[in-house]
């Protein structure tokens, strides 16, 4: 197959591993920077141009869309979809998962376990929001933050009010969530491919830090997940509509809670911790679902 891998940096671990896995199985891969794509949007003949040349049709697309380029990146993915190219994660699913508030609302609607979460606009509602999540300590996070950025643990109500005031001063939207103390600074990343959790790892925050993100100095180790955790991870990915997802869970006294569903999960930490070739599993999934060129109909307008 001919595969387009949408990534802004071909040197990133995840990008390199996916290219290696695809080429090892006899596929041809082109790494494409989505911000260098431009599109001819017309009925019956949608085109994508890249660095001055029109891209030929691909059999499949692997989107690795960073949070900072979500709007443009999903537009490029939609253009591939207009050409009837199989996309590993569809544009609407990427956008759905990237919007933290929308994602939590969809998960809550389906009864998936979540930390108590509140969202408000008016400054007069600050005290009410804090009461909804059970009071301090509480976690306050920017809706558009990634990799632990814009996430603050407020130990007291006064500290929470100060953080909320600062975020409002930046005209930024944010969520307030209960602090799940029994998680003890750990979370679990489940890597979902299709209908299977192919790997999992426990991430532990470094000393003096409550965020367990590896980019924040957290450590990773293999972990055996429970049947409930497996079911929760698979349900969360399915609700988002993602074929490949990184689902972050907290172990709470009331069962697994979903913190976030990532549509472009990094592979380095979890491949290293688990020893599993996740990149190969992703390519195998594409092989089972992408249609070869010549078997698809004409592109939709």
C-alpha positions as CSV (number, residue, x, y, z in Angstrom):
1,X,0.0,0.0,0.0
2,X,0.9,3.6,-0.4
3,X,0.5,5.4,3.0
4,X,0.6,9.1,3.9
5,X,1.8,9.8,7.4
6,X,0.8,13.3,8.5
7,X,3.5,14.5,10.8
8,X,5.3,17.8,11.2
9,X,8.6,16.2,12.2
10,X,9.9,13.0,10.5
11,X,12.5,12.7,13.3
12,X,10.0,12.1,16.1
13,X,10.1,8.7,17.6
14,X,6.5,7.8,16.8
15,X,6.8,9.0,13.2
16,X,10.1,7.0,12.7
17,X,8.6,3.8,14.2
18,X,5.5,3.9,12.1
19,X,7.6,4.4,8.9
20,X,9.9,1.6,9.9
21,X,6.9,-0.8,10.7
22,X,5.2,0.0,7.4
23,X,8.3,-0.3,5.2
24,X,9.2,-3.6,7.0
25,X,5.8,-4.9,5.8
26,X,6.4,-3.8,2.2
27,X,4.5,-0.6,2.2
28,X,5.6,2.8,0.8
29,X,5.3,5.7,3.2
30,X,5.4,9.4,2.5
31,X,5.8,11.7,5.6
32,X,3.8,14.9,5.0
33,X,3.8,18.1,6.9
34,X,0.1,19.2,7.1
35,X,1.0,22.9,7.3
36,X,2.7,22.6,3.9
37,X,-0.4,21.1,2.3
38,X,-2.9,23.3,0.4
39,X,-6.2,22.2,-1.0
40,X,-8.3,22.6,-4.1
41,X,-11.8,22.2,-2.9
42,X,-14.1,21.4,-5.8
43,X,-16.9,19.0,-6.5
44,X,-15.9,15.7,-8.0
45,X,-12.2,16.3,-8.0
46,X,-10.8,17.4,-4.6
47,X,-7.0,17.9,-4.7
48,X,-4.3,18.2,-2.2
49,X,-1.1,19.9,-3.1
50,X,2.2,19.6,-1.2
51,X,5.3,21.8,-1.7
52,X,4.1,22.8,-5.2
53,X,3.1,19.3,-6.4
54,X,-0.3,17.6,-6.5
55,X,-0.3,14.5,-4.3
56,X,-1.3,11.3,-6.0
57,X,-3.9,9.1,-4.4
58,X,-3.0,7.1,-1.3
59,X,-4.4,3.9,0.1
60,X,-4.4,5.1,3.7
61,X,-3.6,8.1,5.9
62,X,-2.1,8.0,9.4
63,X,-2.9,11.4,11.0
64,X,-0.4,12.5,13.7
65,X,-2.0,15.9,14.3
66,X,-0.5,18.1,17.0
67,X,-2.8,20.1,19.3
68,X,-1.5,23.4,18.0
69,X,-2.5,22.6,14.4
70,X,-5.8,20.8,15.1
71,X,-8.0,23.1,12.9
72,X,-5.8,23.0,9.8
73,X,-4.7,19.4,10.3
74,X,-8.2,18.1,10.5
75,X,-9.1,20.1,7.4
76,X,-6.3,18.3,5.5
77,X,-7.6,14.9,6.8
78,X,-11.1,15.8,5.6
79,X,-9.7,16.5,2.2
80,X,-8.2,13.0,2.1
81,X,-11.6,11.7,3.2
82,X,-13.2,13.6,0.3
83,X,-10.9,11.5,-2.0
84,X,-12.3,8.3,-0.3
85,X,-8.9,7.5,1.2
86,X,-9.0,5.4,4.4
87,X,-8.0,7.5,7.4
88,X,-6.8,5.6,10.5
89,X,-8.6,8.2,12.7
90,X,-11.2,10.3,11.0
91,X,-11.2,14.1,11.1
92,X,-14.4,14.3,13.2
93,X,-13.1,11.9,15.8
94,X,-9.8,13.8,16.1
95,X,-11.7,17.1,16.6
96,X,-14.1,15.4,19.1
97,X,-11.3,14.0,21.3
98,X,-9.2,17.2,21.1
99,X,-12.0,19.3,22.6
100,X,-11.7,18.3,26.2
101,X,-15.0,19.7,27.3
102,X,-16.9,18.0,24.5
103,X,-15.1,14.8,25.1
104,X,-16.0,14.7,28.8
105,X,-19.6,15.5,28.0
106,X,-19.8,12.7,25.5
107,X,-18.2,10.2,28.0
108,X,-20.5,11.4,30.8
109,X,-23.5,10.9,28.6
110,X,-22.6,7.3,28.1
111,X,-22.0,6.7,31.8
112,X,-18.1,6.4,31.6
113,X,-16.4,7.0,34.9
114,X,-14.9,10.5,35.2
115,X,-13.6,12.8,38.0
116,X,-16.3,15.3,39.1
117,X,-15.9,18.1,36.6
118,X,-17.4,21.6,36.5
119,X,-17.3,24.4,33.9
120,X,-18.5,28.0,34.2
121,X,-18.1,31.4,32.7
122,X,-19.2,34.1,35.1
123,X,-16.8,35.1,37.9
124,X,-19.8,35.1,40.4
125,X,-20.0,31.3,39.9
126,X,-16.5,30.5,41.1
127,X,-17.5,29.4,44.6
128,X,-20.4,27.3,43.2
129,X,-18.0,25.6,40.8
130,X,-15.6,24.7,43.5
131,X,-18.4,23.2,45.6
132,X,-19.6,21.1,42.7
133,X,-16.3,19.2,42.7
134,X,-16.1,18.8,46.5
135,X,-13.9,21.7,47.4
136,X,-10.1,21.8,47.8
137,X,-7.8,20.2,46.8
138,X,-8.9,20.5,43.2
139,X,-7.4,20.4,39.7
140,X,-7.8,23.4,37.4
141,X,-6.9,22.8,33.7
142,X,-7.0,24.8,30.6
143,X,-9.3,23.2,27.9
144,X,-6.6,23.6,25.3
145,X,-3.6,22.5,27.4
146,X,-1.5,19.5,26.4
147,X,1.2,17.3,28.0
148,X,0.4,18.7,31.4
149,X,0.6,22.3,30.4
150,X,-2.0,24.6,32.0
151,X,-2.9,22.0,34.7
152,X,-2.7,23.3,38.3
153,X,-3.3,21.5,41.6
154,X,-4.9,24.0,44.1
155,X,-4.5,22.8,47.6
156,X,-6.9,25.4,49.2
157,X,-10.0,27.3,48.1
158,X,-8.0,30.6,48.1
159,X,-5.4,29.1,45.8
160,X,-8.1,27.8,43.5
161,X,-9.8,31.3,43.4
162,X,-6.4,32.8,42.5
163,X,-5.8,30.4,39.7
164,X,-9.3,30.7,38.3
165,X,-9.0,34.5,38.4
166,X,-5.7,34.3,36.5
167,X,-7.1,32.0,33.8
168,X,-10.1,34.3,33.5
169,X,-7.7,37.2,33.1
170,X,-6.2,35.4,30.1
171,X,-9.7,35.0,28.7
172,X,-9.1,31.3,28.7
173,X,-11.6,28.5,29.1
174,X,-10.8,26.0,31.9
175,X,-12.3,23.0,33.7
176,X,-12.3,22.4,37.5
177,X,-12.0,18.8,38.6
178,X,-11.9,16.9,41.8
179,X,-8.5,15.7,42.9
180,X,-8.5,11.9,43.1
181,X,-6.2,11.5,46.0
182,X,-6.1,7.7,46.0
183,X,-4.4,7.7,42.6
184,X,-1.3,8.9,44.4
185,X,0.2,10.7,41.5
186,X,-0.2,7.8,39.1
187,X,-2.3,7.2,36.0
188,X,-2.5,4.4,33.4
189,X,-2.1,4.9,29.7
190,X,-4.0,2.3,27.7
191,X,-3.1,2.1,24.0
192,X,-6.1,1.1,22.0
193,X,-5.9,-0.2,18.5
194,X,-9.3,-1.2,17.0
195,X,-11.1,-3.4,19.6
196,X,-8.1,-4.2,21.7
197,X,-5.9,-2.6,24.3
198,X,-2.6,-3.7,22.8
199,X,-0.4,-2.2,25.6
200,X,-0.6,-0.4,28.9
201,X,1.7,1.4,31.2
202,X,1.6,3.1,34.6
203,X,2.9,6.7,34.7
204,X,4.2,8.0,38.1
205,X,4.8,11.6,38.8
206,X,8.3,12.7,40.0
207,X,8.8,13.9,43.6
208,X,7.0,17.1,44.3
209,X,4.8,16.9,41.2
210,X,1.3,15.6,40.8
211,X,1.2,15.5,37.0
212,X,2.4,12.1,35.7
213,X,3.2,13.1,32.1
214,X,6.5,11.7,30.9
215,X,7.3,15.2,29.4
216,X,7.1,16.4,33.0
217,X,9.6,14.0,34.3
218,X,7.3,11.2,35.2
219,X,8.4,7.6,35.0
220,X,6.8,4.7,33.1
221,X,6.5,1.0,34.0
222,X,4.4,-1.9,32.6
223,X,1.2,-2.6,34.4
224,X,-1.5,-5.2,34.3
225,X,-4.9,-3.6,33.9
226,X,-8.1,-5.0,35.3
227,X,-11.0,-6.1,33.1
228,X,-12.9,-3.0,34.2
229,X,-10.1,-0.8,33.1
230,X,-9.9,-2.6,29.8
231,X,-13.6,-2.2,29.2
232,X,-13.4,1.5,30.1
233,X,-10.5,2.2,27.8
234,X,-12.2,0.5,24.9
235,X,-15.6,2.2,25.5
236,X,-13.9,5.6,25.7
237,X,-12.1,5.2,22.4
238,X,-15.3,3.9,20.7
239,X,-17.3,6.8,22.0
240,X,-14.8,9.2,20.5
241,X,-14.8,7.2,17.3
242,X,-11.1,6.6,17.3
243,X,-9.5,3.5,15.9
244,X,-6.2,4.3,17.6
245,X,-6.2,6.1,20.9
246,X,-4.3,6.7,24.1
247,X,-6.8,6.5,27.0
248,X,-5.6,7.9,30.3
249,X,-7.2,6.4,33.4
250,X,-7.1,7.0,37.1
251,X,-7.6,4.2,39.6
252,X,-10.1,5.6,42.1
253,X,-12.1,4.1,45.0
254,X,-15.2,4.0,42.8
255,X,-13.4,2.4,39.8
256,X,-11.5,3.5,36.7
257,X,-12.0,7.2,35.7
258,X,-11.1,8.6,32.3
259,X,-8.9,11.7,32.4
260,X,-8.3,12.1,28.6
261,X,-8.5,10.4,25.3
262,X,-5.6,11.2,23.0
263,X,-6.1,10.8,19.2
264,X,-2.3,11.0,18.5
265,X,-0.7,9.0,21.4
266,X,3.1,9.0,21.6
267,X,4.7,5.5,21.1
268,X,8.1,5.9,22.7
269,X,7.2,5.7,26.4
270,X,4.7,2.9,26.1
271,X,6.7,0.8,23.6
272,X,9.7,1.1,25.9
273,X,7.7,0.3,29.0
274,X,5.7,-2.6,27.6
275,X,8.2,-4.0,25.1
276,X,5.4,-4.3,22.6
277,X,5.8,-3.3,18.9
278,X,2.8,-1.0,18.8
279,X,3.7,0.5,15.5
280,X,3.5,-2.9,13.8
281,X,0.1,-3.5,15.4
282,X,-1.2,-0.2,13.9
283,X,0.1,-1.1,10.4
284,X,-1.6,-4.5,10.7
285,X,-4.8,-2.8,11.6
286,X,-4.6,-0.6,8.5
287,X,-3.9,-3.6,6.3
288,X,-7.1,-5.2,7.6
289,X,-9.3,-2.1,6.9
290,X,-7.9,0.0,4.0
291,X,-9.1,-0.9,0.6
292,X,-6.5,-1.2,-2.2
293,X,-6.5,1.4,-4.9
294,X,-8.8,0.4,-7.8
295,X,-11.5,-1.0,-5.5
296,X,-12.9,2.4,-4.4
297,X,-15.4,4.4,-6.2
298,X,-14.9,7.9,-7.5
299,X,-14.1,10.6,-4.9
300,X,-17.1,12.4,-3.4
301,X,-17.6,16.1,-4.0
